[in-house]
Amino acid sequence: MENNDFNQNNHSSRMENYHHQKNPQQKRIWLQILKWVSITFLLVIVAGVGLFAFYAKDAPSISKAQLESGGSSTLYTTNGKFLLSLGSEKRTYVSNNKIPQQLKDAVVSVEDKRFYHEGLGLDPIRIMGSVLVNAKSNSVAAGGSTLTQQLVKLSVFSTASSQRTLKRKAQEAWLSMKVEREYSKDQILEFYINKVYMNYGNYGMGTAANYYYGKNLNQLDLAQTALIAGMPNAPVTYDPYLHPQAAKYRRDVVLKTMLQNKKITRSQYNEAKAEPITQGLVPQKNSTNSDLRKVDDPYIKQVLEEVKEKGFNPYDNLKITVNIDQAAQQKLYDLANNGQVPFTNDKMQVGATVVDPTNGHVIAIIGGRKLPSVQLGLNRAVQTGRSTGSTIKPILDYGPAIEYLNWGTSHMVDDSKYIYPGTNIQLYDWDNSYMGRITMRKALEQSRNVPAVKTLDKVGIGRASLFARNMGVNVPSDSGLSIAIGANASSLQLAGAYGAFANNGVYYKPQFVSKIETPDGLTRNYDSSGKRVMKTSTAYIMTDMLKGVFTKGSGTAAKAGDLYEAGKTGTVKYSDEDLVKYPQYANSPKDAWFAGYTRSYSMAIWTGYDNLKDGTPSGVGETSAQILYKYMMEYLMKDKDNKNWKQPKTVVKRRIVNGTEKQVASPNSSNYSWQLFVKGHAPSNPYKDDNEDDEEIDSHFDTETSDDHDESSAESNSSGSSSSDDIKIIEPDNDSDSNNDANSSSDSNTDLNNSSSQNNNSTNSGNTNTTPTPPANNSPANSNN
């Protein structure tokens, strides 16, 4: 027993010694860990302070004038001339002693409840809360900005999410502390209440009270005050006119925060929450800033959309450089409204776009005519729900045939009876007759429908849709063959696409904005290099054929003096359903289009009616689009050089015996016409060598003498590759068209499955009429709507 006690005591003694020896070692380890954690923490703090100081030293200045300003963005033209402001012409500024305490309580409660207790203009508790929320959501789901920070942001920074950088946040914090030192809480709140954007071009809550309720701020009830206080969070979303449910939700959030902040009683909360969101709202105003704003409205609407797409708030103190030519914009507006261009009646509408094909700048656009003074109204120039009729043929049918199949202008196409595969639906030309075998040139000039559909079938819808998409026109690759004579597109898209023909095969996406500058000095330039979307030979041959539309084709009414120009008409017929309701429309087009270009400008025009009941283009109204083009292009080109296109060395011309495809006529023959061919695919000339023949210039041509253009980038398209999306070439170096015999040999079998699907429901037109085309289910189709 004693022995056991001894052993037990001995064991306890050893354990005591062990723990005695271990504890100092553990303490040393923990001290080391604590030491390094402290050093690391200190280094992080020092580094953070250093980084903050580094960023803060470059913070922009902030003045009282900036804090008091309305904060509207301004538009400038590309030559630096001020155009207009996006904000209201008149802002109701309310000084602190005129701001109701109820509004102050509402704003502070919902935006920054610790506002009066923050000494630095920052709220560490709110910042940490937002960090945790954002970490959980793995995104920027919550903000930690105080009212002072929001004021600084509105005054000197952009609110775009793309600008939420560490540098910007550091500068924002530094300036917030500066503002807190120099101004009282009441002054800061006054600046904020008078600066925030409140939708419809209104800045400041005093301006909003008058706009929405026709009252001063001190005349609003609690519910109305809560809505005004809550709107700056998302003024478009919480618009009480357009989104009353969302507006009520936001108003009730403000009321709840006021209750929680003990600024109102429970009975006040219940009474205000029960008030209809529409109570006290005055009818929405359809005001305009000025005559200039009325003229420019469709352009401004697209500027706003483009600025948003680029990640900026367009009402965010930005300096926006736009591509408008104000004189051209005014001229286009006048032509559509002053009677110089005849329309069937005042309800007949128009949508038109003018683009500079050398850089993609949209210089003028009109979204309608004889319109009330409604800001940001319907812009018919960009709507894509209308069929283009035959203006699609160069883009979808004949352009791809030249590009992929190397067709020359004398290539014979068959204009004879045609029934869509798998259906009993016959396709007719606009005159309900057929011309038999004719050249591609004549088929395009005379806007024959049957050859266009057969050409698309040869090319294959897959390749044709890629060609069109590269030019900014979205044609689904699973469309039916009826898409060959009409696709849904806008005048904006067509002007851009035809601009690629005008610009020797280089496409620039149409754009309204060329530069955006933020208050803190950030500058973004949006002009870009073009993208080669076809060979120069394709562009030149297409242009030469489209010249004939003006002289002996369907567009003679559009001819503008002696200009070198090319273009295409397009019309759309009423559907069978339409004609049941309005049988008197049977011999009139539903929509009439014209797209044309010179080397300096590309223009596309739609004319028609918004609603069937409004009428139909009849009489002189059937050529309104052509006449508008004629007058506008004459105006645009009056101070421009009237230059013809230069024939590239990849294009050769031959005297071809009329009625044949490749029979070269003798120099003494009178039975011939000049035709163009892709080099390597032209018939041999037995009368003189190719070089001599190419140097002989007919008045219809202008032969290039400058350096060749590189078409190797477009060659990949011949195999159906989409790699041209990545190609950006402005002035290529050499010119060579590869032999596309592989494509040509198998063209008739390309995409036959697509051609039989016939899943396009539209009926579109050639020159002045359209014919029924089969829908996806191959049942008889009706005309395009």
Secondary structure, 3 states (H helix, E strand, C coil): CHHHHHHHHHHHHHHHHHHHHHHHHHHHHHHHHHHHHHHHHHHHHHHHHHHHHHHHCCCCCCCHHHHHCCCCCEEECCCCCEEEECCCCCCCCCCHHHCCHHHHHHHHHHHCCCHHHCCCCCCHHHHHHHHHHHHHHCCCCCCCCCHHHHHHHHHHCCCCHHHCCHHHHHHHHHHHHHHHHHCCHHHHHHHHHHHCECCCCCECHHHHHHHHHCCCHHHCCHHHHHHHHHHHHCCCCCCCCCCHHHHHHHHHHHHHHHHHCCCCCHHHHHHHHHCCCCCCCCCCCCCCCCHHHHHHHHHHHHHHHHHHHCCCCCCCCCEEEECCCHHHHHHHHHHHHCCCCCCCCCCCEEEEEEECCCCCEEEEEECCCCCCCCCCCCCCCCCCCCECHHHHHHHHHHHHHHHHHCCCCCCEEEECCEECCCCCCEECCCCCCCCEEEEHHHHHHCCCHHHHHHHHHHHCHHHHHHHHHHCCCCCCCCCCHHHHHCCECCHHHHHHHHHHHHCCCEECCCECEEEEECCCCCEEECCCCCEECCCHHHHHHHHHHHHHHHHHCCCHHHCCCCCCCEEEEEEECCCHHHHHHCHHHCCCCCEEEEEEECCCCEEEEEEECCCHHHCCCCHHHHHHHHHHHHHHHHHHHCCCCCCCCCECCCEEEEEEECCCCCCECCCCCCCEEEEEEECCCCCCCCCCCHHHHHHCCCCCCCECCCCCCCCHHHHHHHHCCCHHHHCCCCCCCCCCCCCCHHHHHCHHHCCHHHHHHCCCCCCCECCCCECCCCCCCCCCCCCCC
